[in-house]
Amino acid sequence: MNVISQTKPPLPYKVEAEQFALGSMICSAEAIERGRELLSQSDFYREAHQEIFGALTRLYDRGDAVDGFTLKTELERVEKLEDP
């Protein structure tokens, strides 16, 4: 019996598209709502982008302000922000 690999090839991705989606979500609550309808954390290729998406949605779910400062604070809280 010939076994075919069950591993699927990686989906195409565009880093700039991920950055655009996340940047839009930082700027607009409406973009967060729309992004959640279309995307999940695992849809992002880069792990850092997955973490940012997760942090943005957590902030939004808690009713916190979503901006660069609160995003940084949330990433520090869950220990996902690397020191420069």
Backbone hydrogen bonds, N-H to C=O, Kabsch-Sander energy under -0.5 kcal/mol:
donor,donor_aa,acceptor,acceptor_aa,energy
3,V,1,M,-0.6
4,I,2,N,-0.6
17,A,14,K,-0.6
18,E,14,K,-1.8
19,Q,15,V,-2.5
20,F,16,E,-2.4
21,A,17,A,-2.4
22,L,18,E,-2.4
23,G,19,Q,-2.8
24,S,20,F,-2.4
25,M,21,A,-1.8
26,I,22,L,-1.8
27,C,23,G,-1.4
28,S,24,S,-1.2
32,I,28,S,-1.5
33,E,29,A,-2.3
34,R,30,E,-2.5
35,G,31,A,-2.9
36,R,32,I,-2.3
37,E,33,E,-1.3
38,L,34,R,-1.5
39,L,35,G,-2.9
43,D,40,S,-1.8
44,F,41,Q,-1.3
50,Q,46,R,-1.9
51,E,47,E,-2.4
52,I,48,A,-2.2
53,F,49,H,-2.5
54,G,50,Q,-2.4
55,A,51,E,-2.5
56,L,52,I,-2.7
57,T,53,F,-2.3
58,R,54,G,-2.1
59,L,55,A,-2.5
60,Y,56,L,-2.2
61,D,57,T,-2.5
62,R,58,R,-2.0
63,G,59,L,-0.6
63,G,60,Y,-1.0
64,D,59,L,-2.2
67,D,65,A,-0.6
71,L,67,D,-2.5
72,K,68,G,-2.1
73,T,69,F,-2.4
74,E,70,T,-2.4
75,L,71,L,-2.4
76,E,72,K,-2.2
77,R,73,T,-2.4
78,V,74,E,-1.8
79,E,76,E,-1.5
80,K,75,L,-3.2
81,L,75,L,-0.6
82,E,80,K,-0.6
